């Protein structure tokens, strides 16, 4: 047998033992937090038609998708992102529904990227989507739920950064940027690549003072004071409206009692083009990437035939586990399985013993020790002690 068969492909891994027990615990705590906010579980397929994640939808770039064909020749992809799948599902089954829909989900996503830098190609995500509510209160509900969900896992040292796509779009509109320039600039500012952004604006001959305003967006982060600074550069109703919404959002988050976990970052712009308003990411110590990503996507469901505003987020469960480990947060683990050894002559007696243990809710394994190899196995004897 080839030794290669014992290994997993690059970017995926096995999870077992205590590590998997910790993961199940974190998942259960997150799921309970979403349930308490009134979100109901929904399950969508692991793979979908390619068009669900196409360029027009504004999700993961095609080159980062795992693509394959079915027997009819249709192009299918492993889901890289849950939100378009939930939007498709809501449009199909709740097309005429007018009351807000609250969905929660959990599953694995797949991204075919060659630049791993320690990232996995398969990760577990859990999240929530609120469809049909355009209000700032809906935005606040999502962000509050993120804070409470993270606290439920044992994390305490984290921050949720909040931005507004409309602020940036208003500035781009003022400057007369075309769609290509706006997309390129969005990537540079989101990555805090100031010099590349400056070079791009010079190449496209964007005049002052628009060039300076666009470059300053990358540095607009902090507390409520950063919004006041941002307002001093506003020359359009679109950007001003975005700042007003952020101020209202902060007031509602204060009512939820989570304002201490909130900061603002107007230079935070997602690679997903379907976001239309408030966006947010949660960060914690020991992890370079965001452990939560979310935002408002009021036009995405239109792509599937349903006119409805929406807001949602996803939590990267694997990243939370890594953060908990690096921050040395202890997680409760289930009681160890009680090993009950037996020989053929006392099988009936031992079987009755384990059945009684299981009735009491105690995990018990009945193990045949007649085999001499088992009796001399040090690991096994350690479990009997």
N, C-alpha and C positions, 0 to 999 in steps of 0.2 A: 504494500500500500504506500502511495506517495505521501511524504510528510506534509506536503502542501495542503492536503485535505484536512489537516488538523488546524490550519490557520484560517482566520477570517480575512476578507479583502480589506484593503486600505480604507480607513475611515469608518469602519463598523467594528463592534466588539461584543463579546459575551458578557452578561451580567448575571451573577449567581451568589448564593450564600448570603452573608450579612449585608453585602452591598445591595443586593436586590431587595432584601428585607427593608433596608433604609429607604430605598426608592419607593416601595409600596406604601411605606408610612407617609412619606412626603406627598405622594399622589392622593392618598386618602384625606390628608389635611387640606390640601388645595381644593379637592372636590367638595368637601364639606363646606368650605368658605363660599364657594359659588352657589351651592344649594341653599345656603342661608339667605342669599340675596334673591332667591326665587328663580334660579336658572335651571332649566331642564335639559337632560342629556340628549344628545343627538349623535348619530354615527354616520359618517359618509365613507365611500369606498377609498381604499388605499391608492387606487389608480383611477384616472379620469381621462376623458377625451382631451387631446392636446389643446383644443380651443378654449377650454376652461382656464388655462394658464397662459394664453397667448399674449402677444405684445400689446394688443388692443386693450386687454384687461388691465395691464400695467403691473404684472406680478414678476416672478423670477425670470431673468433672461433665459432664452431658449437653450443656450449653450450649457446652462447649469442644471438642466432637467435630465432625468433618466427617462429616455424615450424608447418605445418598442412598438411592435405592431401586433394586432390581433389577426385572426385567420381571415377576416374580411378585408384586411388591408388598412384599417383605421389606425391612426397614430395615437398611442396612449402614453401617458406619463405617470410616474409615481408622484404623488402630491408633494410639492415643495413647501406648501403653505395651505393652511386650513380655510382662510377667509373666503377665497373664491368658491370653494366647495360648499361652504355654508350658504353663501349667497345664491348659488345655483339651486340648492335644496329648498331654500326659503321661497324662491321664485316659482319653483315647480309645485310645491305642496301648499303654500300659503299665499298664492297670488292675489286672492281677493281679500285676504285678512287685513283689517284696518287697525286692530289693537296691537300694541307693541309685542314683539316676540323676543323671548329670552332663551338663548341656547347656550349650553356648555358642552365641551367636547374634550376628548383626550385621544392621542394616538401618535404614531411616528411619522415624521416628515423626512424627505430625502432630497439632498442637494448635491449635484455632481460637480463639485469644485475641485480643481487640482491644487489650489493654494490653501492647503489645510491649516498650517500653523497651529497644529494641535487640535483643530476642530474636527468634529465627527461629521460624516456624511449622512448619518441616520441619527436623529435625536427625537426624544419624546417631548411633545408639547401638550399643554392643557390650556384651555382658554374659554372665553365667553364672547358672545355677540348679542347686542341689543339692537333689534331691527324695528324701525317704525317710529322712533322718537328723536326729533331733531334738536331737543333742548339742551341747554348748558347743564341742566340737572342730570341728564343722561350721561354726559361726559364725566361729571363729578361722581356719579354712581360707579362708573367703570374704574376710575382712578382710586376711589376709596376702596373698592373691592380688591384691587391690586395690593394696596397697603395691608389690608386685613388678611389677605391670603398669604402674603409673604411673612407677616408676623406669626401666622398660625404654624408655619414650618419650623419656627425657631430662629429665624433671621431677625435681627434688630438693627443692624448697621447697614442701612440702605437708603437710597434717595431716588425719588421719581422726578425726572426732568421732563418738563412740559414745554412744547413748542406750538406753533400755529402756521401751517402751510400757507394760509391765505395772506399772512403778513409778507412773506417772501414773494408770493405771486403778485401782490399789489405793487411791490417795488419793481419787479421785472416788467410789469405792465407799464408803469410810469416811464421806465427806461426804454421801452419799445423793443424788448428782446424777442427774438423769434423762438419757436419751440425748441429747436436744437440747442441754441445757446443757453436757454433756461435749463434744459436737462443736464447739459455738461456742467453748468455753474452749480446746480443743485448737488451734483456728485462731489464737486470740489469743496463746497462749503460744508456739506455734511461730514466730509472726511477731515475738516479743519485744515485743508490744504490751501493756505492763504496765497502762496506764491503762484500756484497754478491758476487760481481764480483771478488773480490780478493779471496774469499773462493773457488769459482768455479774454477778459474785458478789453484789454489793450488791443489785442488782435482784431476783435470785432468792432473796434473804434466806438465804444460806448462813451458818451461824453460825461463830463462832470456836470452837476454834482451827483449824478446817478451812479457813476462808478464807485465813488467813495461810500455812498449809502449801501450799496450791495456788498461791498467788502466788509463793512462794519458789522453786518449781520452775523458773521462768524464769531464775533467777540461779544455778542449780546446774550449773556447768561448770568444768572445769579438770582437774587430775591426780587421782590416787587419793584425795587428801584430800577432794575434793568428794563422794565416795561416803560417807565417814565423816560428813560434815555431813548428807547426805541421810538416813542411817540414824537420826540423832537425832530425826527427825520421823516415823519409821515407827511406825504403830500397827496394822499388819495384816500377815498372812503373805504376801499377794500382792506388796506392795511390797518387803518384806524379801527374798523369794525372788528378785526381780528384781535387787537389789543383790548378792546372793550370786553370781548367775550372771555379773554383770559382773566381779566379782573373779576368778572362775575363768577367765573369758575373757581377762583381762589376763595371767594366769599362762601360759596357752597361747601368747598372742601374744609373750610374752618368749621362749618356746622357739623360736618362728619367727624371733626376732631383729628384730622390727619395732615393738617397744614404744615406741621413740623417736618414732614417727609418730602415736601414739595419744593422744587426750584424751577426756574424758567431758563429755556435755551432756545432762542429764536433762530439759531443757526443749526438746529437739529432738524434735518430733512431726510425722510426715509427714502430708500431706493425703490420702494413700492409706489408706483405712480397713482394708485387708486385712492390714496389719502387726500382728503379735501379740506380738512380743518384742523382741529386740535390733534396733535400727535404726542405720544409720551413714551419714555423708556425708563426702566428701573435699573440701577447699577448698585453693586455692592462690592465690598473689599475682597480682593483675591481673585477677581474675575475681570478680565479685560473687556469682555463684550457685555452687552445688555442682557439681563436675565428675563426681562419682560419687554415686549414691544406692542404698541397699540396705537389706535387713533380712529378718527372719524372718516368714513368713506361713503358719502351721501349719494354718489353716482354709480357705484359698482353694481348694485342690483338692477339698474337700468339695462346693463349689458345682457341680463338674463330675462328681461321682459317684465320686471316689477319695479315700479317707481316707489322707492322707500329710502329714507335716510337711515344710516346705521353707524354704530360705533362698537369697537371690540378690542380685544388684546389676546396675546398668547404668552404663556409662561414656559420657558425652556427648563424642563424638569431636571435634565442632566446638569445644567449649569448651577441650579440651586443646590443640588447634591454636592457639587464640587466646592461651592462657596461655604456650605455648612461644614464640610471636611476641613477646609483651610482655616476657617474661623474657629475650629475645634468645638463646634456645637454638638453636644451629645443628643442622639436620637433614641427614643425607646425602641427596643427590639422585642419581638415575641419570645416567650419562654422557650428554652431549648426543648427539643423533642425528647421525651422520656423513652429511653431504650429498655425494653423488657425482653431479656434473653430467655430462650426456651430450648428444651431438648424434646425429642419425640415422645418420651415417657411422661412429660409434664405439660404437653401442648394445651390440653383442654383447660387446665388450671390457669395457665398464663394467658390464654385467649380470654377467659372470663375477666382476668385482671385488666387487660388493656381495654376491653369493652366498657368496663366500669369507669376507667380513666377518661375515655372519650365522651361518655355520658356527662361527665363533670366538666367537659370543655378542655381537657388536658390532652395535648397532642402526644400520642404514644405509638411507637413502632415495635412490632413483634419480630424479633430477630432469631434465626436459627443458629445456635452456637455449637451444634453437634460437629460442624466442620472444624477440624483442628486448625486450619489456616485462619479462621475467624478468631479463634481463641488466642492465637499468638500475635494477632495484628495489634500493634501498640496504639494506633489511633482509635481503634474500636474499644480496646480496654480502657482508654482514657474517657470515652463517652459513658462507660458503665460506672465509673467512679462517682 
